[in-house]
Amino acid sequence: MERFTFVGAQGHPLAARLDRPEGPHLATAVFAHCFSCSKDIAAARRISQRLAMMGIAVLRFDFTGLGHSEGEFENTTFTSNVGDIEAAAAHLAEIGMTPSLLIGHSLGGAAVLKAAGRIDSVKAVATLAAPFDPGHVTHNFHDALPRIAADGAAEVDLGGRPFRIGQDFVRDAIETDLSVEIASLRRALLILHAPLDDVVSIENATAIFTAARHPKSFVTLDDADHLLSRAEDAEYAAEVIAAWAGRYLDLRPPAPPPGAPEGVVRSSEADPAGFLQDINAGPHHYIQADEPAAYGGTDRGMSPYGLLSAALASCTSMTIRMYARRKGWPLEHVSVEVTHDKVHAQDSDLTGPNRIDRFERRVRLDGALDAEQRARLMDIADRCPVHKTLEAGAKVVTREVPAK
C-alpha cells in the first residue's frame, strides 16, 4: 500500500492510499467514500484489499477538507467532490494506471455516478448505499438548515464530530439531478444496498436501478447497516464487487515467461486482530483461511491444516478420475474424505513435543466397477502427487522481502 497526495479540484493536496496487487496489475479502480467519512473506513479498506488480491489496484482518498486532506470542508460542494474524483482519475492516468472502475459509498456513490460519464476510461461503476438524490444528505443536518441559510455556514454534528457545512454545499446538493447522468451512463452498473438501511432507504436503489440502462445489477446487503461496519458485511460486498467486476474489465494476466513455474500462491493478512487470511493464486482463484473461534479466529475459512487435507483429498480424487477416464472404466463418481490428527493452533507451538502427522483417507468409488478395477483405483490413489509429496517430505526455503 502506498501513501501519497495529489491535487484536488479546488487545488488542495488530497491524501490518498493506493492498494496495489502483489502480483500482476490488471486494472485500476477509484473508491469514493461516504459523506463526512474518510478513505480508511472499514468498507473502503476491505473492498480495496479484496480487489487488490485479484489484480485490481484501488486508489482511495479523502475528499477536500476531510481526513488527512487539506482545504476547508465548508467550502466544498457535491460538484467539487465529483471534481476530486476526476482529479484522482487524472492522477492515476499520469502514472500509467488509468482507472476502469469507480466505486462509491453513500454520497460517494452518487458522486461516482456523475463522474463516470466524464472519465472516458471507466467501464464499470459500483455503488454502495448510494442516494438517488444527492440532496438527501441534508437530512443528516436538517435542523441546521435555517442557520446555514441565514449565516452562509454552520457547525453541525455528524456522527459525533463537528463539521462546518456551507450554503453552497446545500444548494448544490439539492439542485443536482442525477437522472440524466444515470440514464446516459453507458457503463456496467452494480447497485448494492441494504433493505434495512435507516440512513439511505432502499427506495434510492430502486430509483437508480429504474433510471439506469442495461447492463445493470442489484444485490441486496441483507441486514447490513449503512456504513457496512460489520466485517462480514464489508467482506460480502467486496466479494460481490470483485466477482462482478471480472465480467466487465479486461483482467487477462500477462503470459508467463517461458519456463516459469506453475504460479505463486499468496497469503495476505485480512484481519490483524485475528487470523483471517486472503489467499489467491493469480487473479481468478481466491479463498480464505482462518482459525476456529476457540483458537482466536473467526472461523471464516479452513485452517491451514484443513487446506492441506483439502489438497490431499482433491488431488486423490483427480488422480483416480484421470486414470479411470483413460481406461474407459465405468466410474460414475468419486469422493474422498481426509482427516488429520493435529489441530493447527495447538501444533504451532514449536516448543512442544514432536508428533507424526497422520492423514486418514476414505475413498468412495461409485459405478459398476469390478473388484480388480476397484483395487487398481485404490492403488492409483497412492500415486497422487500431493500424497507423494507428503510422504517424501519437502524442503521449505524462506526469504524475507523488503517492506513496501
VENHUQUI-V971027 format. One record per backbone hydrogen bond with DSSP energy under -1.0 kcal/mol. NH is the residue of the N-H (numbers start at 1). CO is the residue of the C=O. E is the energy in kcal/mol with one decimal. If there is no record, write none. Layout:
nh=NH co=CO e=E
nh=NH co=CO e=E
//
This chain:
nh=2 co=18 e=-2.2
nh=4 co=16 e=-1.9
nh=6 co=14 e=-1.5
nh=8 co=12 e=-2.9
nh=11 co=8 e=-1.7
nh=14 co=6 e=-3.4
nh=16 co=4 e=-2.8
nh=17 co=60 e=-2.9
nh=18 co=2 e=-2.6
nh=19 co=58 e=-2.8
nh=26 co=55 e=-3.0
nh=27 co=55 e=-1.4
nh=29 co=57 e=-3.0
nh=30 co=101 e=-2.0
nh=31 co=59 e=-2.9
nh=32 co=103 e=-3.1
nh=37 co=34 e=-1.9
nh=41 co=38 e=-1.2
nh=45 co=41 e=-2.4
nh=46 co=42 e=-2.8
nh=47 co=43 e=-2.3
nh=48 co=44 e=-2.1
nh=49 co=45 e=-2.2
nh=50 co=46 e=-2.4
nh=51 co=47 e=-2.4
nh=52 co=48 e=-2.1
nh=53 co=49 e=-1.4
nh=55 co=52 e=-1.4
nh=56 co=51 e=-2.6
nh=57 co=27 e=-2.6
nh=58 co=19 e=-1.9
nh=59 co=29 e=-2.7
nh=60 co=17 e=-2.6
nh=62 co=15 e=-2.3
nh=65 co=70 e=-1.8
nh=66 co=63 e=-2.3
nh=69 co=66 e=-2.4
nh=70 co=13 e=-2.4
nh=75 co=72 e=-1.5
nh=76 co=73 e=-1.8
nh=81 co=77 e=-1.8
nh=82 co=78 e=-1.9
nh=83 co=79 e=-2.0
nh=84 co=80 e=-2.0
nh=85 co=81 e=-1.7
nh=86 co=82 e=-2.1
nh=87 co=83 e=-2.4
nh=88 co=84 e=-2.2
nh=89 co=85 e=-2.4
nh=90 co=86 e=-2.4
nh=91 co=87 e=-2.3
nh=92 co=88 e=-2.2
nh=93 co=89 e=-2.1
nh=94 co=90 e=-1.9
nh=95 co=91 e=-1.3
nh=96 co=93 e=-1.5
nh=97 co=92 e=-3.2
nh=100 co=28 e=-2.6
nh=101 co=28 e=-1.3
nh=102 co=124 e=-2.0
nh=103 co=30 e=-2.8
nh=104 co=126 e=-2.3
nh=105 co=32 e=-2.5
nh=106 co=128 e=-3.6
nh=108 co=105 e=-2.1
nh=109 co=106 e=-1.2
nh=110 co=106 e=-1.5
nh=111 co=107 e=-2.2
nh=112 co=108 e=-2.1
nh=113 co=109 e=-1.5
nh=114 co=110 e=-1.4
nh=115 co=111 e=-2.4
nh=116 co=112 e=-2.3
nh=118 co=115 e=-1.9
nh=119 co=116 e=-1.4
nh=122 co=119 e=-1.6
nh=123 co=100 e=-2.8
nh=124 co=100 e=-1.6
nh=125 co=188 e=-2.8
nh=126 co=102 e=-2.6
nh=127 co=190 e=-2.7
nh=128 co=104 e=-2.6
nh=129 co=192 e=-2.8
nh=136 co=133 e=-2.6
nh=137 co=134 e=-1.8
nh=138 co=135 e=-1.7
nh=139 co=136 e=-2.0
nh=140 co=137 e=-1.8
nh=141 co=138 e=-1.4
nh=144 co=141 e=-1.3
nh=145 co=142 e=-1.4
nh=148 co=144 e=-2.5
nh=149 co=145 e=-2.6
nh=150 co=146 e=-2.2
nh=151 co=147 e=-2.9
nh=152 co=148 e=-2.0
nh=154 co=165 e=-1.7
nh=156 co=163 e=-3.5
nh=158 co=161 e=-2.9
nh=161 co=158 e=-1.2
nh=163 co=156 e=-2.6
nh=165 co=154 e=-2.8
nh=167 co=152 e=-2.6
nh=170 co=166 e=-1.6
nh=171 co=167 e=-2.9
nh=172 co=168 e=-2.5
nh=173 co=169 e=-2.6
nh=174 co=170 e=-2.3
nh=175 co=171 e=-2.2
nh=176 co=172 e=-1.1
nh=182 co=178 e=-2.8
nh=183 co=179 e=-2.2
nh=184 co=180 e=-1.8
nh=185 co=182 e=-1.3
nh=188 co=123 e=-2.0
nh=189 co=215 e=-2.0
nh=190 co=125 e=-2.5
nh=191 co=217 e=-2.7
nh=192 co=127 e=-2.5
nh=193 co=219 e=-1.6
nh=197 co=194 e=-1.8
nh=204 co=201 e=-1.7
nh=206 co=202 e=-1.6
nh=207 co=203 e=-2.2
nh=208 co=204 e=-2.3
nh=209 co=205 e=-2.7
nh=210 co=206 e=-2.5
nh=211 co=207 e=-2.0
nh=212 co=208 e=-1.7
nh=217 co=189 e=-2.2
nh=219 co=191 e=-2.6
nh=221 co=193 e=-2.4
nh=224 co=221 e=-1.9
nh=228 co=225 e=-1.4
nh=234 co=230 e=-2.0
nh=235 co=231 e=-2.4
nh=236 co=232 e=-2.0
nh=237 co=233 e=-2.4
nh=238 co=234 e=-2.2
nh=239 co=235 e=-2.4
nh=240 co=236 e=-2.4
nh=241 co=237 e=-2.5
nh=242 co=238 e=-2.5
nh=243 co=239 e=-2.5
nh=244 co=240 e=-2.8
nh=245 co=241 e=-3.0
nh=246 co=242 e=-1.3
nh=247 co=244 e=-1.6
nh=248 co=245 e=-1.2
nh=249 co=245 e=-2.0
nh=251 co=249 e=-1.3
nh=260 co=257 e=-1.9
nh=266 co=280 e=-2.7
nh=268 co=278 e=-3.0
nh=270 co=276 e=-2.6
nh=271 co=276 e=-1.2
nh=274 co=271 e=-2.0
nh=277 co=289 e=-2.8
nh=278 co=268 e=-3.1
nh=279 co=287 e=-2.7
nh=280 co=266 e=-2.1
nh=281 co=285 e=-2.1
nh=287 co=279 e=-2.5
nh=289 co=277 e=-1.7
nh=290 co=302 e=-1.8
nh=295 co=292 e=-1.8
nh=296 co=293 e=-1.8
nh=297 co=292 e=-2.1
nh=299 co=291 e=-2.4
nh=307 co=303 e=-2.4
nh=308 co=304 e=-1.9
nh=309 co=305 e=-2.4
nh=310 co=306 e=-2.3
nh=311 co=307 e=-2.1
nh=312 co=308 e=-1.9
nh=313 co=309 e=-2.7
nh=314 co=310 e=-2.8
nh=315 co=311 e=-2.2
nh=316 co=312 e=-2.1
nh=317 co=313 e=-2.2
nh=318 co=314 e=-2.4
nh=319 co=315 e=-2.4
nh=320 co=316 e=-2.3
nh=321 co=317 e=-2.4
nh=322 co=318 e=-2.6
nh=323 co=319 e=-1.9
nh=324 co=320 e=-2.6
nh=325 co=321 e=-2.5
nh=326 co=322 e=-1.9
nh=327 co=323 e=-2.0
nh=328 co=324 e=-1.2
nh=329 co=324 e=-2.0
nh=331 co=329 e=-2.1
nh=332 co=366 e=-2.5
nh=333 co=366 e=-1.4
nh=335 co=364 e=-1.9
nh=337 co=362 e=-2.7
nh=339 co=360 e=-2.2
nh=341 co=358 e=-1.4
nh=347 co=343 e=-2.5
nh=348 co=344 e=-1.8
nh=349 co=346 e=-1.3
nh=350 co=348 e=-1.2
nh=352 co=349 e=-1.7
nh=360 co=339 e=-2.5
nh=362 co=337 e=-3.0
nh=364 co=335 e=-3.0
nh=366 co=333 e=-3.0
nh=369 co=367 e=-2.2
nh=374 co=370 e=-2.4
nh=375 co=371 e=-2.3
nh=376 co=372 e=-2.2
nh=377 co=373 e=-2.5
nh=378 co=374 e=-2.1
nh=379 co=375 e=-1.7
nh=380 co=376 e=-2.2
nh=381 co=377 e=-1.5
nh=383 co=380 e=-2.1
nh=384 co=381 e=-1.4
nh=388 co=384 e=-2.3
nh=389 co=385 e=-2.2
nh=390 co=386 e=-2.6
nh=391 co=387 e=-2.3
nh=392 co=388 e=-2.5
nh=393 co=389 e=-2.0
//
